[in-house]
C-alpha cells in the first residue's frame, strides 16, 4: 500500500474538519469562562448551551438532561455512582436496595465502577450474553430481584459490534422499579438512538468516537431520576458535574454529532456493505479464519449489528502478532477494545460469550468508517491472506 489504511474507527476517529472549525473561536478569541457575567463569559455560555441543545435534539432529549464530561469513562462513572447515591438520598439506605445488574461483556468503564460498588457493600450480578454476542431479555429478567435498584447494559458491544435489545431490557428493568442506564458510546451517530423511544433513564457518550475531540463526553440523565454528583465544587452543569466547562470541546462534540447523525442515514448501508464485503473476502482467503459472531446484514436501521464492526478469529495465531504484521503492511486494526491493549489476559468480552482462551487470543476487530473504500477493503483482504498463508 502506498498509504496507510485506518481500520480502527471503534477505537477513535479523526477530528472532523467542521468540528475543528467550529471549535477554533473558543480556542483563541472567544475563550471566556461560561460561568462569568461579562460579555466573554456570556458568549461562551451561549455556545455551550447551543451545543447542549444540539446533542439533545439528536438523541431526542431535553437540553437540561445533557451533562458534559471529560469523556465516556467519566460519564459511566458519574451515572453509576450518581444514581445509586441518589437513591440512597431519596429512599434511604435501607429501603433503596443494594443489588445492581450489568452484563459480563461491558466495557471496563462500567465494570470497574461496579467493582467499586462491591467494595461498598453492594451485590453486583453480571448477566451472561449468548454465543451470538447479544444479551437476551430472558437473561436479564431472571437476574432481577426485589432489591435490584440499577441496571446498566451497553447499546453496542464495542468488540463484537452487536446491538443489544435496549428497549426490551429497559422495559423489564422498569417493571421492577429499577433504573436503567446504557453505555451508548459505540451507538451514537452509528445507529438510530432516541432516548425516549428506548425508554432509558441514563446514557453515556464520547465525542472522539464520532469525529469530535478526544477528552470530551456527555451523559443523558432523564428528568426526575435520582442523582448525586461525584465531582463537587462550583456546581456547574446544573450541579451534576462541577468544573469549568470545556466550551470548545462541547462545541466540537455537538458539531460532530450533528454531522454524524445526518450522514448516518446516507452512509450506513454503504459501510455495512463494505463490512460484509470484507468479511466474505476474509472467510474465502483462508479456512482458519472464522467470524466471531454471525453478521446481520439486514437494514442497518433495524439490524442486530452496527454497520462498521466485524470481529473474526484466526486459528493458530495470536492477535498481537497479526496486528504488528498488518501495521507493517500499512493497516491499523485492533485485537478488541483499544483500552485493553497491553493486557496479557484474553478479552473478557470474548470469554463471556463462550470462546476458549486460545480463540479469544486470536481475535481481531476491524472497524470501518465512511471514508474507507472497496479498494482498501480488497487490499486488506489480500494482505491479510498473504500474512496468514505465510505461516503453515
C-alpha positions in Angstrom: 0.0 0.0 0.0 1.2 3.5 -0.9 -0.7 4.9 2.1 -1.8 3.7 5.4 -5.3 2.4 5.8 -7.1 3.2 9.1 -9.5 0.4 10.1 -10.0 1.1 13.8 -12.8 3.6 14.0 -14.3 2.0 17.0 -11.1 2.9 19.0 -11.1 6.6 17.9 -11.8 8.7 14.8 -10.1 11.7 13.2 -11.3 15.1 14.3 -13.8 16.3 11.6 -12.6 19.5 9.9 -16.1 21.0 10.5 -15.7 20.3 14.2 -12.3 21.9 14.4 -13.6 24.9 12.5 -16.5 25.2 15.0 -14.1 24.9 17.9 -11.5 27.4 16.7 -13.0 30.6 18.1 -13.3 29.1 21.5 -9.7 28.1 21.5 -8.4 31.6 20.7 -10.6 34.7 20.7 -13.8 33.6 22.4 -12.2 32.0 25.3 -14.4 33.2 28.2 -15.4 31.2 31.2 -19.0 30.2 30.7 -19.7 30.8 34.4 -18.8 34.6 34.3 -21.2 37.5 33.8 -19.3 39.7 31.4 -19.5 39.6 27.6 -16.8 37.0 27.0 -18.4 34.7 29.6 -21.9 35.2 28.1 -20.7 34.3 24.7 -19.1 31.2 26.0 -22.3 30.3 27.9 -24.4 30.8 24.7 -22.1 28.5 22.7 -22.2 25.9 25.5 -26.0 25.9 25.6 -26.3 25.7 21.9 -24.0 22.7 21.9 -26.1 21.1 24.6 -29.3 21.8 22.7 -27.8 20.2 19.5 -26.9 17.0 21.2 -30.3 16.9 23.0 -32.0 17.3 19.7 -30.0 14.4 18.1 -31.0 11.9 20.8 -34.5 13.2 21.5 -33.8 14.6 25.0 -34.4 18.0 26.7 -31.3 20.2 26.8 -31.2 20.3 30.6 -30.9 16.5 30.6 -27.4 16.7 28.9 -24.4 17.0 31.1 -20.9 17.5 29.6 -18.0 15.4 31.0 -14.4 14.7 30.1 -15.4 11.6 28.1 -17.3 8.3 28.2 -15.4 6.9 31.1 -16.3 9.8 33.4 -19.9 9.7 32.1 -20.2 6.0 33.0 -18.6 6.5 36.4 -20.8 9.5 37.2 -24.0 7.8 36.3 -23.4 4.6 38.1 -22.3 6.2 41.3 -24.7 9.1 41.0 -27.9 7.2 40.6 -27.0 4.8 43.4 -26.2 7.6 45.7 -29.3 9.5 44.6 -31.5 6.5 45.5 -29.9 6.4 49.0 -30.6 10.1 49.4 -34.3 9.9 48.2 -35.3 6.5 49.5 -33.0 6.0 52.5 -30.1 3.5 52.6 -32.2 0.6 54.0 -35.1 0.9 51.6 -33.2 1.7 48.4 -31.9 -1.9 47.9 -28.2 -2.9 47.3 -28.4 -5.1 44.2 -27.2 -3.9 40.7 -27.0 -5.8 37.4 -24.9 -5.4 34.3 -23.7 -7.7 31.6 -20.5 -9.8 31.6 -19.2 -8.1 28.4 -19.4 -4.4 29.4 -16.6 -2.0 28.9 -14.2 -1.7 31.9 -15.5 1.9 32.3 -18.7 0.2 33.6 -17.2 -2.9 35.2 -14.7 -1.0 37.4 -17.3 1.4 38.9 -19.4 -1.6 39.6 -16.5 -3.2 41.4 -16.2 -0.1 43.5 -19.8 -0.5 44.5 -19.0 -4.1 45.6 -16.4 -2.6 48.0 -19.1 -0.5 49.5 -21.4 -3.5 50.2 -23.4 -3.8 47.0 -24.1 -7.1 45.3 -23.3 -7.0 41.6 -24.7 -9.6 39.2 -23.4 -9.9 35.7 -25.9 -11.4 33.2 -24.2 -13.6 30.6 -24.7 -13.0 26.9 -25.3 -15.8 24.4 -22.8 -17.0 21.8 -24.4 -14.7 19.2 -22.9 -11.7 21.1 -26.2 -10.4 22.5 -27.8 -10.2 25.9 -31.2 -11.6 25.6 -34.1 -10.2 27.7 -34.6 -13.5 29.5 -31.0 -13.4 30.8 -31.7 -10.1 32.5 -35.2 -10.9 33.7 -34.1 -13.9 35.6 -31.5 -11.9 37.5 -33.8 -9.1 38.6 -34.8 -9.2 42.3 -36.9 -7.2 44.7 -33.8 -5.4 45.9 -32.5 -4.6 42.4 -32.1 -0.8 42.0 -30.0 -0.3 39.0 -29.2 -2.0 35.6 -26.5 -1.0 33.1 -26.3 -2.6 29.7 -24.4 -1.2 26.7 -26.2 -0.5 23.5 -23.5 -1.7 21.1 -20.9 -4.2 22.2 -17.6 -2.5 21.3 -15.6 -5.6 20.3 -18.3 -7.5 18.6 -20.5 -4.8 17.1 -23.7 -6.5 18.2 -26.7 -4.3 19.1 -28.5 -5.1 22.3 -32.3 -5.0 22.6 -32.2 -1.9 24.8 -36.0 -1.1 24.6 -36.9 -4.5 25.9 -34.2 -4.6 28.5 -35.2 -1.2 29.9 -38.8 -2.2 30.0 -38.2 -5.3 32.0 -36.0 -3.3 34.4 -38.7 -0.7 34.9 -41.3 -3.4 35.6 -39.4 -4.0 38.9 -38.9 -0.2 39.6 -35.2 -0.2 39.0 -33.4 2.4 36.9 -31.8 1.6 33.5 -28.5 3.1 32.1 -26.9 2.3 28.8 -23.3 2.9 27.7 -24.1 4.3 24.2 -20.5 5.3 23.3 -20.5 3.0 20.2 -24.1 3.7 19.2 -24.2 7.5 18.9 -24.1 8.6 15.3 -23.9 5.0 14.1 -27.4 3.6 14.7 -30.8 5.3 15.5 -30.6 6.3 19.1 -33.5 8.2 20.7 -33.7 8.1 24.5 -37.5 8.5 24.8 -38.2 5.6 22.3 -35.6 3.4 24.0 -37.0 4.2 27.5 -33.7 4.6 29.2 -33.1 6.7 32.3 -29.5 7.5 31.5 -26.9 7.1 28.7 -23.2 7.8 28.2 -21.5 9.3 25.2 -18.0 10.1 23.9 -17.0 12.7 21.3 -14.0 11.1 19.8 -16.0 8.1 18.5 -17.9 10.3 16.1 -15.3 12.7 14.8 -15.3 15.1 17.8 -12.3 16.0 20.0 -10.9 13.5 22.5 -11.3 14.3 26.2 -15.0 15.3 25.8 -18.1 13.4 26.6 -21.6 13.7 28.0 -24.3 11.8 29.8 -28.0 12.0 29.4 -30.0 11.9 32.7 -33.7 11.7 32.5 -35.6 14.4 34.5 -36.6 13.3 38.0 -34.0 10.5 38.0 -32.3 10.4 41.5 -28.7 11.5 41.2 -25.9 12.7 43.5 -22.8 14.1 41.8 -19.3 12.7 42.0 -17.4 15.9 41.2 -18.1 18.6 43.8 -17.1 22.3 43.5 -18.6 25.2 41.8 -21.9 23.5 40.8 -21.5 23.7 37.1 -23.7 21.6 34.7 -26.8 22.2 36.9 -24.9 20.9 40.0 -24.3 17.5 38.4 -20.7 17.9 37.3 -18.6 20.7 38.8 -15.6 22.1 37.0 -15.1 24.8 34.4 -16.7 23.6 31.2 -14.7 22.8 28.1 -16.6 25.1 25.8 -14.5 24.4 22.7 -14.8 20.7 23.3 -18.5 20.8 23.7 -18.9 22.8 20.5 -16.8 20.4 18.6 -18.7 17.5 20.0 -22.0 18.9 19.1 -20.9 19.7 15.5 -19.5 16.1 15.1 -22.7 14.5 16.5 -24.9 16.6 14.3 -22.9 15.7 11.2 -22.6 12.0 12.1 -26.4 11.7 12.7 -27.2 13.3 9.3 -24.6 11.2 7.4 -25.6 8.0 9.1 -28.8 7.8 7.1 -26.8 8.1 3.9 -23.7 6.1 4.7 -24.9 3.3 7.0 -25.8 0.9 4.1 -22.5 1.7 2.3 -20.5 0.9 5.5 -22.5 -2.3 6.1 -21.9 -3.4 2.5 -18.2 -2.8 2.9 -18.2 -4.7 6.2 -19.9 -7.7 4.5 -17.5 -7.5 1.5 -14.5 -7.6 3.9 -16.0 -10.4 5.9 -16.8 -12.5 2.8 -13.3 -11.9 1.4 -11.6 -12.9 4.7 -13.5 -16.1 5.0 -12.6 -17.0 1.4 -8.9 -16.2 2.0 -8.1 -18.9 4.4 -10.0 -21.7 6.1 -8.5 -20.8 9.5 -10.4 -17.5 9.5 -13.9 -17.6 11.1 -16.3 -14.9 12.2 -16.5 -14.3 16.0 -20.3 -13.8 15.8 -22.7 -14.0 12.9 -23.3 -10.8 10.9 -26.7 -9.4 10.5 -26.9 -7.8 7.0 -30.5 -6.6 7.3 -31.5 -2.9 7.1 -28.9 -1.0 9.2 -31.7 0.9 10.9 -33.0 -2.3 12.5 -30.0 -4.6 12.3 -28.7 -6.5 15.2 -25.2 -5.5 14.1 -23.7 -2.0 13.9 -22.6 -1.3 10.3 -18.9 -0.8 10.8 -17.6 -3.5 13.1 -16.5 -7.1 12.2 -14.7 -9.4 14.5 -13.0 -12.6 13.4 -10.8 -15.4 14.8 -7.7 -16.7 13.2 -6.9 -20.3 14.4 -3.3 -20.8 15.3 -2.4 -17.1 15.6 -2.2 -14.5 18.3 -3.9 -11.2 17.5 -0.9 -9.2 18.7 1.4 -10.8 16.1 -1.2 -10.2 13.4 -1.7 -6.6 14.4 2.0 -5.9 14.2 2.4 -7.6 10.8 -0.7 -5.7 9.5 0.8 -2.5 10.8 4.0 -3.2 8.9 1.8 -3.7 5.8 0.1 -0.3 6.3 -3.2 -1.3 8.1 -4.4 -0.2 11.5 -6.7 -2.7 13.3 -7.1 -3.9 16.9 -7.4 -7.1 18.8 -10.6 -5.9 20.6 -11.0 -2.9 22.8 -8.2 -0.4 22.3 -8.5 0.3 26.1 -7.2 -3.2 26.9 -4.1 -3.1 24.7 -1.1 -4.4 26.6 -3.1 -6.7 28.8 -1.8 -10.3 29.0 -5.3 -11.6 29.7 -7.7 -12.7 26.9 -10.6 -10.4 26.3 -13.3 -10.8 28.9 -15.8 -9.9 26.2 -14.9 -12.9 24.1 -14.7 -15.2 27.1 -18.1 -14.1 28.2 -19.7 -15.4 25.0 -18.1 -18.9 25.4 -14.9 -18.7 23.5 -11.8 -20.6 24.7 -8.7 -18.7 25.8 -6.9 -19.7 22.6 -9.8 -18.5 20.5 -10.0 -15.2 22.4 -6.3 -14.6 22.0 -6.7 -15.0 18.2 -9.4 -12.4 17.7 -9.1 -9.3 15.5 -11.5 -6.4 15.2 -11.9 -4.3 12.0 -14.0 -1.2 12.4 -14.8 0.9 9.3 -15.7 4.5 8.6 -17.4 6.3 5.8 -14.1 7.2 4.3 -13.0 3.6 3.8 -13.3 2.3 0.3 -13.8 -1.0 -1.6 -10.2 -0.8 -2.8 -8.9 -0.5 0.8 -11.1 -3.5 1.9 -9.8 -5.6 -1.0 -6.2 -4.6 -0.3 -6.7 -5.6 3.3 -8.1 -9.0 2.3 -5.1 -9.6 0.1 -2.5 -8.5 2.6 -4.1 -10.5 5.4 -4.4 -13.6 3.3 -0.7 -13.4 2.5 0.2 -12.9 6.2 -1.8 -15.9 7.3 -0.7 -18.1 4.4 3.0 -17.4 5.2 2.5 -19.5 8.4 1.5 -23.1 7.8 
